[in-house]
């Protein structure tokens, strides 16, 4: 989850990246498969973009590993913190 909160303390808005779906797996699939230009447009709106951690900066490139790392982290966090409840 450290990918989601850069040093500026302005979090990455996953809801904006994932779209409008109540299904976590569908939302993460949207982030994983989104076109590069679509991801770039959304990330460029973040204030203090230059202080984003390297894995998040890779989301606006054709970096499948960055997207997989992010979505895996979000899924693991959800499984540990929310799914049991």
Protein Blocks (a to p, Z undefined) as FASTA:
>chain_A
ZZmmcfkopacdfklmnopafbfklmmmmmmmgcfklmmmmmmmpghklmpcfklmmmmm
ccfklmmmmmmmmmmmmmmmmmmZZ
